[in-house]
Amino acid sequence: MSEYDDHVRQSLEGQHDDPSEDLGMDAMRWTPAPVSEAVTDEAMQTAADTAHALLDRAADAYLSLLNAVLGDGTHHMVASASTPHGDVTEGQELTVMGDALIINEAASMRVCAVLAAGMVGCATGGLVVRTFCPDGSEFVRGWRVRNFWLRPLTAEDIRQAYTVDTETGAPLAPEPGVEYRQAERVPRPDQAPTHGESASHTAPRDNRPPNRRN
């Protein structure tokens, strides 16, 4: 999937060859909001650098998940983030069959944007994937956003999320035929093999302060 990895990178930087294609760029590009004259150019540049670094990190995690974790099947993916400005959620459906990938790139960009929002220090985030396998089986896995990466949830974590009403705390009946699985570790870019190949993208420059790097 090296071509797709490269395409995502170009889209994040606004370098896609066909500007008429809708790739969700409004969600991904950094566009500073109007600010007062008291905000310095240096502060604006620092904020822009931080935003780009978080988008890069979110894209790394997303691509690593696709390349090394998901496996064959159709995957329904939902990313969510809770921020001081409100809650955001984006979903997509994609299919992996060996080296073949069927995906909506605009939806991918929006999912990456939500993951990046969950990486902001005062926010929380997560990702849930429901997989429909070629053999007819169905299972659910989940990851939380923590320390600028996707961290696996246990089978009990994800079962709890699906069988407890979040508003009332009342138990819900498990869905028949659905397995709640321990999620796999999402490897870092320099550790993540693609399907049968070595990783095709490199880690971006880390713009975060040294004391915030993990």
Secondary structure, 3 states (H helix, E strand, C coil): CHHHHHHHHHHHCCCCCCCCCCCCHHHHCCCCCCCCCCCCHHHHHHHHHHHHHHHHHHHHHHHHHHHHCCCCEEEEEEEEEEECCEEEEEEEEEEEECCEEECCHHHHHHHHHHHHHHHCCCCEEEEEEEEECCCCCEEEEEEEEECCEEEECCHHHHHHHHHECCCCCCECCCCCCEEECCCCCCCCCCCCCCCCCCCCCCCCCCCCCHHHCC
